[in-house]
Every structure is written in structure tokens, then in C-alpha cells.
Amino acid sequence: MGFKYMKKISILVAVVIIVAVAVLLMFRSNKGGKIEEIQRVVQTEEVGEGRDEQIVVNMQGHWKGEDLREDFVLETIKEFETRNPGVKVNLQWNADFNDGRAGALQATVDQIKSGEINWDVIWLEPFYYQEIANALGDQDWAKNNLVDFETIPTFKESQKDFILSDPQFRSHMNNVITGPYIEGFYQPFFYNRELTDMMGIEVKDKNMTFDDLLGYFKAVDEYNKANGTDIAILYDSGDYAGGIGYAPSVWNIFQSLFRSEFSDLTDIKDKNFSSAKMAAIRKALDSLEQLSQYQPLIKGWEDLSWFETRDYVLDNKAVFTVCGASWMYSHWHGLDAAKTMKMVPVEMPVYQSVNHYIGGYNPMFAVMEKSLVREEAVGLLMSFSEPNVAEKWVRYAKGPSGIKGNVSQAGGVSKEEDQFDKFITYITNKYGGNIFDSKTVDYVLGEKYKGLSLRFNKYLAAVIEGELSAEAAYMAIEADLRAVDRGEVR
């Protein structure tokens, strides 16, 4: 009995020593600063009379308050958790960080600088890549800190073919594929059908020319004069978060006209200075000057915040808008579902038909390479890359997706298609992956002159307002180019 008792004691001591050594090694390997993270990763929850361990993936979320896009995120996470009962997703919307979205971006910067990974899945849109790069002083921060999804098995097969073959999408994050291209968008020309019906205007849903557009503006002007009304022709704003930030409706009309002068999309995406592009600029400025005779912009547009006034077209304060892309469905539907159905998206006006269109695809989330739950975080984002999820996105967001669906590349799976479904299906079938988007003038003037974007937009707005002639605007643009060539800051 004594021998057996001593044997039990020896075994117990050995276990204690092993545990102590393991704890010490864990502490040393984490340099004393990572223990909290390990405790964060593994949580215990009561399950009946026992306990069940769960891995926690901390995720920065996007699209809170954007109607069914919010539901899309929540439902996809719920499905992932159901399939993976040992994993829990701790979601915090970017809008709920201190200082909102800016706070979410700062949290990413902070954890990269410190090495303390608190957010395994980060919110990351192409528009904000440069902001983080500037804060870190590292243009290759994605390569150095994020999972490259091209290394993930089955990822390539889940994305539409052009996503990984077209350099424009790869360049979003400095040549790193940071995650699934969930969100796609096209640039529609929106009109308020209630107002156009009242005014007797029939707007083309496809193949709209500049002459058609000029005719629509003229018809609204004539209606106002005949009926003593003052309904704005075109809604625009002076403060537009997510773009250049000034007169995006005018900018998008300009872009569509300008691009339609080039039959080859390669010529458009070329970021070198071009005399052919300067000629197209001159022609488009002349067109804006023709539109100016009807004083189309909504009064006080310079002082309008887009977010605060994006419902103006729903309230019949303007007939047309190009301020925001196909994602406007989610914004409007969240504000007023019934009024949203007055808005009709149609193909943008052009000088002549071409085989390319304004649009793009964005990866919206990324995984930290040094995440302690890297495998589970990658699995979470891969759950957003499934065909049924892509089709749900199209139904919920009324926008395209870069993820392959089961039914069609357009994602047109609804039995009762509305005007938003029909627009997405039509544009997808007509243009496929032959699309391009830019918020700056690098492709218009040349990469060297990208910093002139805001000044350029102000010239466009001044021309359509009648404050500046097309010739004067063109001369101002030329003067700006020469100033940049001389090394002067504009």
C-alpha cells in the first residue's frame, strides 16, 4: 500500500511539473504580452453540466444600417457558426468604434504597430488602403501583414474568372488578394419615375446618348416654366464621403461621356498623358456647357452633405441623380422602401456605344497573417465565397458580386425581378468583366497629375453651373498641367 501511495504521489508531482513547465514556456514564447490574447482566443461556456471550449474570431464588420446588407453579414456569420459549433464570431461594426469608421481604421494601424492582434478579420476597402499605408509608412503593408488569399485552396475557383486575371483588381491592395470580392457595383443613371411620368418624359433604359440626356434636361426645364414649379433637374452634393468629394453626379456624367470616345478599355486605363484624352476632355466640357443652359443642379448643392441629403430624390426634390452607384438601393431602401421603388437605374449616357462600363469589384475584409486564429478567420471569409452567398448578395444588395453564383454570372435568380434586378442583369450580361472605376483623374490626365482631381472636379461643376465656359475650363486644366510639370503644388 505504501508503494502504491508513493507511486501516485510521484505521478502527481510529475504532472504538476509538466504543467508548470508548459505554462512557463507559453509565457516566455509570448514575451509576457500575448497571454491575454491566448485567453481571448479560447472562451469556455456552460453546456449542460460540462463546459465546452470555443474559439473566438474577432471581426470588424461593415454595412451596419445599410438595409439588407447588414442582414447579409449577420446571416452569413450565423451560418458559419452553425457549421462550426466550436467557433464564435465576435462582431463589432466599424460604425460602432470610437470615432466610427476612422476608429476602425486606427485600430488596424495600432495592432500592426504593436503586434498585438486584437482584430483577426479587419474591414478593408480599396479606398482606405492608402490611408493605412500612410499611417504605417509602408506601401507594402498588406504583403507584410495580411493573408494572401491566392494561397488558400479553392479560393481561385470561387471568384469570377476576370477578378484574378485583371490587374485593376489586384492593384487594389498593392498586388495582394486580401479576401473575397464580395461587393460589385455599376454606375447607373437614376431617375425618379414619379416625376418623369408627371412631366411626360420617357427615359431610355439602354443606349442613352448625350442628345437624349440634353433632351431630358430641356423637358424638365420646360415643365418648370410651364407649371411655375422649381423641381431640380440634377441632384448633386459638395460633400461626398467615399469619392473625390465634390459634385460626383457631374463627375460621373463626365466620365461616361469621356470614356465613350475610346473603344478599347486598355486605352482608358492607361495612366499616361494623352493628346487623344485631352481632346475627349474638351468635347465633354462642351457637352457640360450645353447642359448648363438649363441650370440643372439643385440649389445650394455645394453645401449639401450627401449622407444627410441622399433622400432628396426620394422626396421629389430632383428628377435625376448620378451621385452614388448601384449601392444606392441599400441606402434608399433603408430610408423608405416604398419611395425607393420610384427610382429607376438605367444605362449611363454616351456619345457612342462601347463595350466597357463604369463599375468595379471590392474585397471588403482581410485576415491578419499573425492572427492566433488564422485558420478559423480564413474559414470565415471563405464562407462569404460560396455560390449561394453570392446569390443572396445580389438579391439583398441589388448589386453584382465578384463571387461565382450557381444560377448565372449576373445573379438574376429572383422570380419577381424589379428595376434594380433587371439593371444589374442587363449590365452584367452586356459588359461582363469589361468594367473600370476610378475616383481620381489619374486615368484622365495621367498618373503624374492625380493630385489635380479635386480642382478638376470643381472645373466640371463650374461649367455645368454656367460660371465657367468650356474653353476657360480647358485652359485652366492646361495651366494646372504646366504647373505640375514645373513642380508647383496645386
N, C-alpha and C positions, 0 to 999 in steps of 0.2 A: 504493500500500500504506500509506503514512504517513497519507494522508487517511482511509482506511477504519479504520485503527487508532485515529486520534483520534476518529472518529465513534463507535466502540464505547465509548471511554472516556467521551465526553460522555453517551451514553445511560446508562452505568453510574452516572455521577455523578448524573444526573437521577433515576434510580430510588432511589439512596441518599437523596437529598434528600427525595423524596416520602415514603419510608418514615419518615424521621426526623420530618418534619412531622406525619405521621399519628399516630405514637407520642406526640409532644408534645401534639397536640390531644386524643388519648384521655386522656392523663394529666391535662391541665388540665380537661377536661369532667368527669372523675371526682374532681377535687379531691384526687388522691393517695390516696384511701381506698377507691376502688372497683376498682382494678386487680386486687386479689386475687379479687374476686367475678367479674370477667370471666374470669380464669384458671380459676376454679372452674367456670364455666358450660361452657367448652369443654375437653374432655379429648381426648387422642389415644391410640389403641390400635393396636398392631401388627396388620395384616391382611395375611397373606402377606408379600410383600416391601415393601409400601407401608404407608401409615398412613391411618387413617380417623377423621375428627373426629366426636365425639358430643356432643350437648347433654345436660347433666345437670340433672334436676329433683330437687331435694331435698325430700323429703316426710316429714312426721311421720305415723306410722302408728298405727292403733288396732285393738283386738281381739286383741292377742297373747295366746296361751294360752286363748282362748275357743273352743276346738274348731274347727269348720269355718268360723267367722267369720274366723279367721286365714287359713285356706286361701283363702277368698273374696277377701281383699285381695291375697294373693300371686298368685293365678291371674289376677285382673283386671289387675294390673300387668304380669305376664308377657305376657298377650295384647296389651296396649298396646305394649309394647316390640317384640313380634314384628311388629306392624303398622307401627311407626315405628322402623325399624332405626337411624336417626340419633339416637334419644333413649334415654337411660338414666335410670332412676329410682333414686335413692339413698334407700332407705327406712330410717328409724330409728323403731322402735316407741316410742310415748310412755312405755311402761313401762321402757324402757332408758335414758332420760335420767337424769342425776344427779338424785336426789330424785324419780324416777319421773314420774308424770303432772304433778305440781306443777312439775317441772323443765321439762317440755314447754311448759306454760302460761307459765312465766317466760321461756323462750326467745322466745316470741312477743312478750311485753311488751318484752323487751330490744331486739329488732330493730326494733320500731316506734319506740321511743325514740331509737335510734341512727341509724336509716335504713339500716343495713347488713343487707340481706335475705339471711339465710343459709338460711331455710326458705321455699321457694316455695309449697308446699302445707302448710298447718297443720291440725292436729287441732282441731276446734272444735264442741263440743256446746252446745246452748242453755243447759244448766245452768251452764256456765262463762263465758258471755258477760259476766255482771255482774262476775265476779272480775277479768277483764282490764280491763273498763271502770273499775273502782275503782282498779286499779293505774296506769292511764294518766290518770285524772281526765278521762275523755272518754266520755260515754254514746254518742256517735255514732262510735265508733272503727271500726266496720265500714264505715260510709259513707265514712269518710275514708281507709281503708287496704286494703279488700278489694274484689275484683272482684264486681260485682253481676251475677249470672248471668241476670237478666232481660234484660240487654243482649246475651246470647250467642245467636246464631241457632240454632234448633231446640231450645233448652232447654225452652221452654214446652211444646212438643209431647211432650217426653219424660216430663213429670211428670203424675201423675193430676190431673184437672181441679180437684178441690177444694183441692189444695195451694196454688195461687196465688190462688184466689178466697176462701179462708177466712182472715180476718185473724189467727187464732190462730197460724198457721204463719209468717206474715210477721213477726209480732211477736217471734219467737224471737231475732232478731238486730237488734232495733230497726228493723224495716221494711226490711231489706236481705235479699235472697235470696242467700245466700252459697255455695250449692252444691246438688247433687242431694240429694233427701230419701231417702237410701238406706235408713235404718233406720226401720221402723214397729214399733209394739208395741201389744198389747192386754193388759188386766189379767185374767188367768184366776184362778179359784178352783181351786187344785191339791189333789188328794187322792191318797194312797198306796193304790193298788188292792189291793196285797197285804194291807194291814191292814184295809181296808173289807170285803174278801171274807172274811177271817178273822172279822170281827165281825158279818158278815151285814148290812152296811149297803149299800143301793143309792142311790148319789148321782145326782141328775138331771144330765144333761149340758146341759140348757137349761131356761129358765123356772123356775129355783130361787127359791122365796120365802123370806122370813125364817122362816116357820114350818117350812119344810123344814130350814133351817140349824139352828134350835133343836133339831129332832128328831135331827139327826146328832150334835150335841154331847151330847145326852142319851143316845143309843145308845152312844157311846164311854164315857161315864161309867158306864153300867150294865154294860158289858162288863168294865171295870176292876174294879168292885166284885164282880162275879160270879166273876171268874177270878183275883183277887188280883194283877192287873197294875197298872202305873202308866205307861201309854203316854199321852203328852201329846196333848191334842186339837188344839192350835194352836201351830205354831212361829212365834216372833217373835224380834226382836233389839233390843237397846238401842243398837246402833251400826251404822247402815246408810248406807254411803257412796253418794251418788247420789240421796238423798232428803232428807226432813226430818231423818232420823237417829234416830228414836225410834218404836218399835212400828209399823212400816209395815204389818204384817198387820192390825192393829186399825184403823189409819187407812184402809186400802183397803176394809175391810168397812163402816166408817162411810160412806165416800164413796159406795159403791154404794147403800146404803140411803137416804142423804140425797138423792142425785140422783134416785132413783126417785119422789120426791114431786113432781117437776116434769116435765111432759110436753114442754115446749119447751126445747131446748138453749140457746136465747138467754137464757132466764131464769137458767139455771145459770151461764153465762159472764159475766153481768152482775156487775160488781165493786162495786156499791153496796150499802150496808146494806139489809136487807130483813126485815120482820117475818115474812114467809112463810118465809124461810130460818131464822129463829130458831125458828119452830115445828117445822120439819123437824129442826133440831138436837136439840130437846127430845125428839122422837119417837125419833130414832136413839139418843140416850143411854139412853132407857128400854129399847130393844132390847139394848144392850150390857149393861145391868144384868140383864136376863133371862138372857143368856148366862153371866154371872158365877157363877150358882148351880152351874155345873159346873166351876169353876176351870180354865178351858180352857188358859191359857198354859203353855208349857213352863217347868219350874222353872229359875230363875236367868237368865231371858231378858234382864233388864236388863244383865247383864254379858257377853252374847254379842255377839261381832263377827260380823256377817252373813257376811263373806267367809270367815272361818275356820270357820264352822259351817253354811254353806249346804248341806252334805251330810247334816245331821241327819235330814231327812225320808227321804233315800235309805236310811239305816241304821235305819229304823223307830222313830225316837225321837219322832215326832209323826205324826199322821194327816193333818192339813190344814196348808196354808200359803198366805198371800197376800203373802208377803214377796219381792217381785220380780215382774216382769211376764213376758211371753212369752219374753223373752231368757233366762229360767232354763233353757230347753232346752240352750242352748250351754254354760252353766256346768255343769249336771249331766252332760251327755253327755261333757264333757271330763274329769270326775272319774270317772265309771263309766257306760259306755254301757249295760250290761245293767240296772243298777239304775234308770237313768233311765226305762226303759220301764214301771216300776211307777207312775210319776207321770202323772196324768191331768188335763189342763186342762179346766175346764168354765166355763160362764157364771156370772158373779157373782150372788149373791142380791139380790133386790129386793123391795120391798113390792108393786109392781105393774109390769107390763110397760111399758116406754117405748121410744122409737125412737132412743135415744142410748146411748153406752157409754164406758167409761174406756179411753183409748188416745191415741196420738199418732204423729207422724212427725218425724224429726230430720234436718237436714243435719249430716253428721259431719266434713266437711273444707271448707276455704276456700282461695282463692288470693290471695296478696298482690298488690295492684294494681301495686306498683313492682318486682315480680319481673323480673329480666333475661331470664327465660324464660317470660314471662307466657303467650304463645300455647301453648307446649307444656304448661304446667301446667294451663291451662284444658282443653286436649285430653285430658289425663289424667283429669280429673274427669268430663268428658263421656263418657269410655269407661265410667264407672260408671253412666251413664244409659241404657244400651241395654237393650232388652226381654229379651234372653237373659240379661243380667247380673241383671236384676230377678228373673227366674225362678230363677236359680241361688241368689240370696239367700234366696228363700222355701224352697227345698229344703234349703239348708245351715243357715240360721238358724232355721227353723220360725217365722218371723215375717213380717208383711206388709212391703211396701215402697211408698214413695210414687212409685216409678218404674213406668211402664206396662210390662206384660208382653205377650207375643204371644198367650198362650192364654186367660187370664182375669184379671180385676181382682184376684181372690183369689190368683192364682198357683198354684192347685191343679193341678200338672202331673205329680205322681207317680202312677205306676200302682199303687203299693202304699202307699196313704195310711195313716199311723199316727195315733194320737190327737192328736198335735200338728198335723199337716196338716189334719185334719178340723176342729179347733177354729178355726184361722186362716181356713179357707174359710167355715165357718159364720158367724163373727162378721163377716167382710168382706162376705159376701152379705147379711146381715141389717141391718147398720148403715152400710155404705159409708163415706163420709167424715164421717158424723154422730158424731164422737168428740171427746173433750176430755180433757186431762190437766193436772193441776196438782199441784205438790209442796207448795204453801202454802195457807193459808186465805184468801187474798185473795178468792176467789170464794164462799167460805162466809160470811165475816163482813163482807167489804168491803175494798177496796184499802187503806183507812186503817189497817186492823188486821192487815195482812200480817205484821208483826213478832211477832204472838202465836202463830205457827204451832207452835213447839216447846212452849209452855205448853199450847196446845190439845190437842196430841197426848198430852201427859202426863195430862191430864184423862181422855181416852178410855181410856188404859191403866189408870188408877186405877179407873175404873168397871168395866171388864171383869174386873179382878182382885178386885173386891169391896171395895176400900179406900175408895171414894167412891161415894155414891149418885148416881143420875142427877140428882136435884134439886139436890144440893150442887154437882155439877159445873156444872150450868146456871147456878146463882147465881154461881159463881166466874168463869165466862165473862162474865156480865153485868158483874161487878165489874171485870174486865180491860178491857172496852169503855169503861166510865166513866173508868177511869184513863187510858186513851189519850186520851179526849176532854179530860181535864184537862191533857194534856201530860206526864203522868208516863211514865217509861220502865219497861216491864215486862220 
